Structures are given as structure tokens and as C-alpha cells.
Amino acid sequence: MSIAAVTLAELRAIDLFDDLDDAALEDFLRVARVRIYEPGEVVAEQGEEVPGVVLHLEGTMATFLVDQGGTERVGRSHAPTWALAIAVMTGGELGVRMEAESACRVALIEPEEFRRLAYAHPPVNQRIMRQVAPVMTRITEIEQHRERLAALGTMAAGLAHELNNPAAAARRAAAQMADALDVVGSTLRRFVESGIEREEAAQLVALHQEALDAAKKRTALDALDAADAEDELVDQLEALGVPEPWWLAEPLAAAGIDQDWIARVHALAGPATDAALAWLAATLTARGLADELEESTRRMSDLVGAVKSYAYVDRGGLVEVDLHEGLETTLVVLGHKLKHTSIDVVRDYDRTLPKLTIRGSELNQVWTNLLDNAIDALGEGGTITIATRREGDAAVVEISDDGPGIPPDIRERIFDSFFTTKDVGYGTGLGLATARRVVVDGHDGALTVDSQPGRTTFQVQLPITQR
């Protein structure tokens, strides 16, 4: 099947050539080669050399970002239009993939030919250059959005892990609490069935309370001696005919119950001795479970509070805060990364620093980027030092690590957009660029770095009085 050649009228419909007369446009027409792309066919591949400028005559194309084998559509173009001219004029590899969504007819001009003609016809070159800033802004926004989503996903996974531990402990404690309450509830029935009189029951209640009061005074060191007493209690309980004595001996020994106390209970309870002892063991267990439930829910509440504080939920964009609050909540949010390392965090805070009026959630993103980079630099072990102080009219925050340092040949580039030393798929090179933008543009501050082997320090300076 023959392919229709491109016409002057078709090129005239493309706005890239709006400022050219027909004679100038004829120069581009002579070097344009028509191609047909079927739906799904790749027109240009990300990371490869640009094939040339695409003059899109018919059909629809889609633009994708490719990352770790996955693709994300970031744009769509409809004929008549042009594409890849910026990449051809600026050089380098293509940052996106272009695919035909429908059957597409294009005119392709090879890079060298197009550059020659664009320089020969300045209106074309000028129109291309005017599009560089909007395109780069769009790409930056997309990459920042992807990085924020990736960071959010990592953070959410870490927080879910942190919340799962106390939640699982709370569920386990609640289930065991139900069993303990069943034992406590059945004790009264056993006493009645055993014929225990009111006076004896009152004395058993007094002994029960005596044991509980003594257990409250027990310390962790006292519990170390419980193992020896446990064996003696098992022998005594077996002699009294108490079923499953090992089940009762452990909580009773941990509470400091001795053989004399058990003998007194047996003298009052008689055949219901096992019920009286199970009553105490269940009460002691329930008390411990209640403490465990309280600790678990407190940990969950603390994590939720840290996340709310980190994002300044229910507070306006501009907030008056203590810088140390943001640093501490960021450490909590990053706790999942520190948990399985030997990294020590040293705090050297100047608590006399006044509160600052800042964009809180933005500044917390700065602390996140700096601390996350420090953790990655140290790997499995090392020390991160967070220091704050006042210098004149500025509050200074320094985040240091004793890792390998930043090589001199890349130190000047670390704040550049899209520059990263991390492996493909683990960083877009926008973390430090975003941090500098937030500090410098958003808060009239300064962000600098000083690095040598064994010591890297990022310093943030923020004016105490914001404009």
C-alpha cells in the first residue's frame, strides 16, 4: 500500500511553522519522511537516542514514563502537532516513551537536518525554546508527585508495621482477658457448691486482696527469683490435689505467693482450693493484660498523634511551631527505617529557640529528606546528630552523620533537580532539590552542606521572623 506524501498544507497546520512563509516551509517539506505507526507501536523509546522531530499529521499518541518495568501515562497528543523537537535541540536521551494510540501518520525529520533548518529559521528555534520551561516544569511536577507517592507508600508501610505490633498485642490481650474473666466468674459458683460459709468467704476475699497488694509492690528484680519458687509451689499444689498445678504456679510465683499463703487458703477453701487459687491467678493475669492493653493502645495513639503532628492535620498552612516538635515527629515517622539498624540518634537541642511561623508540613518534608538520606548513608550502623541553635536572627538546624561522606566531584550537584546517587528506581534526584526550594524559596532561609569522610552536615538556616 502506498503512503501519501506529506503536503505543504499539512505542515502549515502545525503551529511550529506559524511564523514561516511558504518558501521557508518548503525547506522542511523537502527533508520530511512520512511513516505510519500502528496502534501500540513505539514511536520513540525512553532512554534511547531521539529518532528525530515528529510532525504528527494524523492519529493520537500517548506519552509514558517508564520506571522499573512499570509505565505511567503522562500525556496524550492529537494531530496536527509536533513532538521531540526540544529533545533534538537540547541533545541527550529521551526522558519518555511515545506510543501510537491509534493508527498514526507522521512526517519525521532527522535530528541533524532539523537542527540545521531550525538555526537557519530563527522563528522555529524561538518557538521551541519558549516551550522548554513549561515542559521541564511539567516533568518536574510529575517526578515530584511520583517521589511523594513513593515516599508516602514507604512511610505508610512502615507505619502499618509499627501499628500492627501493638494492635496484635491488644487483640491477644483481649482474647486472654476473656478467658481470665470466665475463671473469675465461675469462682463464686464453686464456693457455693463447696459449702463455704460467709465468714470463710470473707477471709478468702481478704487473703485475695492481700496477695494482690503484695503483687503490686513486686519489682523486675523480684521476678528473677520466681523461677526457684515455682518448682516448690508445683510440688505443694500437687500434694493438695490441685489439677494442672504448673498452670497456676507460674503467675502465683511471679506475684510472690508463698507456701504459707497457699496453706491458709486451703484451710478456708477446702475442696474449692483450686478455684480460690485459679481466682487469684486469673485476677493477676487480667491485671497484667489490662496493663498490656493500655500500653498497646498508648503506642497506637502516640503513632497516630505523631502522624497528625507531622502533617499538621487540622491546622492551617502557616503554623507557629517549635522546630524540635517537627524533628521529633519526623523521627517517629521514620522509626521503621531505624528500628532494624544500630544507628544512634544524638540530640543537641537548644530549647531556648523561640517558636517560628512556618509552613509546617513543607518543612517536615525537609527534615524527612535530610534524615532519610543520613539513614541511607549510614546503612546498618553509625550516628546521626541533630543540633539546633540560634545565630543572630536565624534558627539553625544541623543534621549530621558519620558515614562515608559525599565525594567532592558530586558535592556541587546534589541540590540539582534529577541528580541522584541512588540506584535506578530508588530515587529521582528531587529530594534535596525540593528541600532547598522549601527552605530558600518558601522560608527565606539557606540550605548548605559540608562533607568529608566520617562527617557530613546539612545545615538549615531559617529567619526567626518571617516576612
C-alpha positions in Angstrom: 0.0 0.0 0.0 1.4 3.4 -1.0 1.8 6.1 1.7 0.6 9.5 0.8 3.4 12.1 0.8 3.3 15.0 3.2 2.0 18.2 1.7 2.7 21.9 2.3 -0.8 22.3 3.6 -0.3 19.6 6.2 2.9 21.2 7.5 1.1 24.6 7.5 -1.5 23.2 10.0 1.3 22.5 12.6 1.8 25.6 14.8 5.6 25.1 14.9 5.7 26.7 11.5 3.2 29.5 12.1 5.9 32.2 11.6 7.3 30.8 8.3 6.4 31.7 4.8 5.8 29.1 2.1 9.4 29.3 0.8 10.9 28.6 4.2 8.4 25.9 4.9 9.4 24.2 1.6 12.9 23.6 3.2 11.3 21.4 5.9 9.0 19.7 3.5 11.9 18.5 1.4 13.6 16.6 4.3 10.4 15.2 5.9 9.9 11.5 5.5 6.4 10.0 6.0 5.9 7.0 8.3 2.9 5.0 9.5 2.7 3.7 13.1 0.1 1.0 14.1 -1.7 1.2 17.5 0.6 0.2 20.3 3.8 0.7 18.2 6.6 2.6 19.9 7.5 5.8 18.1 10.3 6.7 20.4 11.7 4.8 23.5 12.7 6.3 26.8 16.4 6.3 27.4 17.3 5.9 23.8 18.6 8.3 21.2 15.9 10.6 19.7 15.0 9.4 16.2 14.1 12.9 15.1 11.4 15.5 15.2 7.9 14.0 14.8 5.5 16.1 12.8 2.2 14.5 13.8 -0.2 14.5 10.8 -2.9 12.0 11.7 -4.0 10.0 14.8 -3.4 10.0 18.5 -0.2 9.3 20.5 0.4 8.8 24.2 3.4 9.6 26.3 4.6 7.4 29.1 7.2 7.4 32.0 8.8 4.0 32.4 10.1 3.1 35.9 11.2 -0.4 37.0 9.3 -2.1 34.2 6.0 -0.2 35.0 4.6 2.6 32.9 2.6 5.6 33.7 0.8 7.7 31.1 1.6 11.3 31.5 0.3 12.9 28.3 -1.7 12.5 25.0 -1.3 14.4 21.8 -3.7 14.7 18.8 -2.7 15.6 15.3 -1.8 18.1 13.9 1.1 18.8 16.3 4.8 18.3 16.8 6.9 16.4 19.3 10.6 15.7 20.3 11.9 19.0 18.9 13.1 20.1 22.4 15.0 16.8 22.8 16.5 17.1 19.4 17.6 20.7 20.0 19.0 20.1 23.6 20.5 16.7 22.9 20.7 13.7 25.2 18.5 10.7 25.7 14.7 10.8 25.6 13.1 11.0 29.0 9.7 9.5 28.0 8.3 6.8 25.7 5.9 7.7 22.9 3.4 5.2 21.6 0.7 5.3 18.9 -2.7 5.0 20.5 -4.4 4.9 17.1 -3.1 4.4 13.6 -0.7 7.4 13.2 0.8 9.1 10.1 3.8 11.2 10.8 6.5 13.1 9.0 9.9 12.5 10.6 12.8 14.9 10.2 16.2 13.5 11.3 18.0 15.4 14.1 20.9 16.9 12.2 18.6 18.1 9.4 16.2 19.6 11.8 18.8 21.4 13.8 20.3 22.9 10.6 16.9 24.2 9.5 15.9 25.4 12.9 19.0 27.6 13.2 18.5 28.8 9.6 14.9 29.8 10.5 15.1 31.5 13.9 11.3 31.7 14.4 11.2 27.9 14.6 14.0 27.8 17.1 12.5 30.5 19.2 9.1 28.8 19.3 10.8 25.6 20.5 12.9 27.4 23.2 9.7 29.0 24.6 8.3 25.5 25.3 11.4 24.3 27.2 10.4 25.9 30.6 6.8 24.7 30.6 7.8 21.2 29.6 10.6 21.0 32.2 8.1 22.3 34.8 5.6 19.6 33.9 8.2 16.9 34.0 9.5 18.2 37.4 5.9 18.2 38.8 5.3 14.7 37.6 8.6 13.4 39.1 7.9 15.2 42.4 4.5 13.7 42.5 5.9 10.2 41.9 8.6 10.8 44.6 6.0 12.0 47.1 3.8 8.9 46.3 6.8 6.6 46.7 7.8 8.2 50.0 4.2 8.1 51.2 4.0 4.4 50.3 7.2 3.6 52.1 6.1 5.7 55.1 2.6 4.1 55.1 4.1 0.6 55.0 6.5 1.4 57.9 3.7 2.9 60.0 1.4 0.0 59.2 4.2 -2.3 60.5 4.6 -0.2 63.6 0.8 -0.1 64.3 0.5 -3.8 63.6 2.7 -4.8 66.6 0.6 -3.1 69.4 -2.6 -3.9 67.6 -1.7 -7.6 67.6 -0.7 -7.4 71.2 -4.0 -5.7 72.1 -6.0 -8.4 70.2 -4.1 -11.2 72.0 -4.6 -9.5 75.4 -8.3 -9.0 74.8 -8.7 -12.7 74.0 -6.8 -13.8 77.1 -8.8 -11.3 79.2 -12.0 -13.0 78.2 -10.6 -16.4 79.5 -9.5 -14.8 82.7 -12.9 -13.2 83.3 -14.6 -16.6 82.7 -12.4 -18.1 85.5 -13.2 -15.2 87.9 -17.0 -15.5 87.1 -17.0 -19.2 87.9 -15.3 -18.9 91.2 -18.4 -17.8 93.2 -20.3 -20.9 91.9 -17.5 -23.2 93.1 -17.5 -21.6 96.5 -21.3 -22.1 96.8 -21.1 -25.7 95.6 -18.3 -26.4 98.1 -20.4 -25.2 101.0 -18.1 -22.3 102.0 -19.7 -20.2 104.7 -20.0 -16.4 104.6 -17.3 -15.8 107.2 -14.8 -18.1 105.4 -15.6 -16.5 102.1 -14.8 -13.1 103.7 -11.5 -14.3 104.9 -10.7 -15.7 101.4 -11.5 -12.3 99.9 -9.1 -10.7 102.4 -6.4 -13.2 101.5 -7.1 -12.5 97.8 -6.7 -8.7 98.3 -3.6 -9.3 100.5 -1.9 -11.2 97.6 -2.9 -8.5 95.1 -1.5 -5.7 97.2 1.8 -7.6 97.6 2.0 -8.3 93.9 1.7 -4.5 93.2 5.0 -4.0 95.1 6.9 -6.5 93.2 9.8 -5.3 91.0 11.5 -6.7 88.0 14.4 -7.9 90.2 11.9 -9.8 92.4 10.6 -11.6 89.4 14.0 -13.1 88.8 13.6 -15.2 91.9 10.2 -16.5 90.9 11.7 -19.5 88.9 13.0 -21.2 92.1 9.8 -20.6 94.0 7.7 -22.0 91.1 9.0 -25.6 91.5 8.2 -25.6 95.2 4.7 -24.3 94.5 4.1 -27.1 91.9 5.1 -29.7 94.5 2.7 -28.2 97.1 -0.2 -27.9 94.7 0.2 -31.5 93.5 0.2 -32.6 97.1 -3.1 -30.7 97.6 -4.6 -32.4 94.6 -4.9 -29.2 92.5 -5.3 -30.2 88.8 -2.7 -28.7 86.3 -0.6 -27.1 89.1 2.0 -25.9 86.6 -0.6 -23.5 85.1 -1.2 -21.9 88.4 2.3 -22.0 89.8 3.8 -19.5 87.3 1.6 -16.5 87.9 1.4 -17.2 91.6 5.2 -17.4 92.0 5.7 -14.2 89.9 3.3 -12.4 92.3 5.4 -13.6 95.3 2.9 -16.1 96.7 4.5 -18.5 99.2 3.6 -21.9 100.6 2.2 -20.4 103.8 -0.3 -18.3 102.0 -1.5 -21.3 100.0 -1.8 -23.3 103.2 -4.0 -20.6 104.7 -6.2 -20.6 101.6 -6.5 -24.4 101.7 -7.6 -24.3 105.4 -10.5 -22.0 104.4 -11.5 -23.3 100.9 -11.0 -27.0 101.4 -12.1 -28.8 98.2 -12.5 -25.4 96.5 -8.8 -24.6 96.9 -8.2 -25.0 93.2 -11.0 -22.5 92.5 -9.6 -20.0 95.0 -6.1 -20.2 93.5 -7.4 -20.0 90.0 -9.4 -16.9 91.0 -6.2 -15.2 92.1 -4.2 -16.4 89.1 -6.9 -15.1 86.8 -7.1 -11.8 88.6 -3.3 -11.3 88.4 -3.4 -12.3 84.7 -6.3 -9.9 84.0 -4.4 -7.0 85.7 -1.3 -7.7 83.6 -3.4 -7.9 80.4 -5.1 -4.6 81.3 -1.6 -3.0 81.6 -0.6 -4.6 78.2 -3.8 -3.2 76.6 -3.1 0.2 78.0 0.5 0.2 76.7 -0.6 -1.1 73.3 -3.3 1.5 72.8 -1.0 4.2 74.1 1.6 3.2 71.4 -1.0 3.3 68.7 -2.3 6.7 69.9 1.3 8.0 70.0 1.9 6.9 66.4 -1.4 8.4 65.2 -0.5 11.6 67.1 2.9 11.7 65.5 1.5 11.4 62.0 -1.1 14.2 62.7 1.6 16.4 64.1 3.9 15.6 61.1 1.3 16.7 58.6 -0.1 19.4 60.9 -3.6 17.9 60.4 -6.5 20.3 61.3 -4.1 23.3 61.4 -3.6 25.9 58.8 -0.8 26.0 56.2 1.1 28.6 58.3 1.6 27.4 61.8 3.6 28.6 64.8 5.7 25.7 66.0 8.7 24.6 68.0 11.2 23.2 65.4 12.0 20.4 67.8 8.4 19.1 67.5 8.8 18.7 63.8 12.1 16.9 64.1 10.8 14.5 66.7 7.7 13.6 64.9 9.7 13.0 61.7 11.9 10.6 63.7 8.8 8.8 64.8 7.5 8.6 61.2 10.9 7.3 60.1 11.2 4.9 63.0 10.5 1.8 60.8 13.8 2.6 59.0 15.8 3.0 62.2 14.3 0.1 64.0 16.3 -2.7 62.4 19.7 -0.9 62.4 22.3 0.0 65.0 22.1 3.7 64.2 22.2 6.0 67.2 20.4 9.4 67.2 22.0 12.1 69.3 20.1 15.2 70.1 21.8 18.5 70.9 18.8 20.9 71.1 18.8 24.5 72.2 15.4 24.6 73.9 15.5 28.4 74.2 14.8 28.8 70.5 11.6 30.7 70.0 8.7 29.3 68.0 8.7 30.0 64.3 5.8 30.8 62.0 6.4 28.4 59.1 4.7 26.1 56.6 4.9 23.2 58.9 4.2 20.2 56.7 6.6 21.5 54.0 9.4 22.0 56.5 8.8 18.5 57.9 9.4 17.2 54.3 12.8 18.9 54.5 13.6 17.0 57.8 12.3 13.8 56.2 14.6 14.1 53.2 17.7 15.0 55.2 17.2 12.3 57.8 16.3 9.7 55.3 19.5 10.5 53.3 21.5 10.2 56.5 20.0 6.8 57.3 20.7 5.6 53.8 24.3 6.9 54.0 25.0 5.0 57.3 23.4 1.7 56.3 23.4 -0.7 59.2 25.1 1.4 61.8 26.5 4.8 62.8 25.4 8.0 64.5 23.1 10.8 63.4 23.4 14.0 65.3 20.6 16.6 65.3 21.7 20.0 66.7 19.7 23.3 67.0 20.9 26.7 68.0 20.4 30.4 67.4 22.7 32.5 65.3 21.7 36.2 65.3 18.3 36.5 63.8 18.3 32.9 62.5 17.4 29.5 63.8 19.9 26.9 62.7 19.2 23.1 62.4 22.1 20.8 61.6 21.7 17.1 60.7 25.0 15.2 60.7 26.1 11.7 60.1 29.4 9.9 60.5 29.1 8.0 57.2 31.5 7.9 54.2 30.7 11.4 53.1 29.8 12.9 49.7 32.5 12.6 47.0 33.9 16.1 46.0 33.1 15.5 42.3 29.4 15.3 43.0 29.0 17.6 46.1 28.2 20.7 43.9 25.4 18.8 42.1 23.5 17.2 44.9 20.9 20.0 45.0 20.3 19.8 41.3 16.9 18.5 40.1 17.0 14.9 38.9 20.6 14.3 40.2 20.8 11.2 42.4 23.4 8.7 43.5 20.8 6.1 44.3 20.1 3.0 42.2 17.5 3.2 39.5 14.1 3.1 41.0 15.2 4.2 44.4 15.4 8.0 43.9 14.5 10.6 41.4 17.0 13.2 42.5 14.3 15.6 43.7 14.6 15.2 47.5 17.4 17.7 48.1 16.2 20.0 45.3 12.8 20.1 46.9 14.3 20.7 50.4 16.3 23.6 49.1 13.2 25.1 47.3 11.2 24.8 50.6 13.9 26.4 52.7 15.2 29.1 50.3 12.1 30.0 48.3 9.4 29.1 50.8 11.0 30.4 54.1 13.7 32.9 53.0 16.4 30.6 54.5 19.5 28.8 53.4 20.4 25.1 53.0 24.1 24.1 52.7 26.2 21.0 53.1 29.7 20.3 54.4 31.1 16.9 53.9 34.2 14.9 54.4 34.8 11.2 55.1 33.4 10.5 58.6 31.3 13.6 58.8 28.5 15.1 56.6 26.5 18.0 57.9 23.5 19.6 56.3 22.7 23.0 57.8 19.3 24.7 57.5 19.1 28.4 58.5 15.6 29.9 59.0 14.9 33.5 59.8 13.2 33.7 63.2 10.9 36.5 62.0 9.3 35.5 58.7 8.3 38.1 56.1 
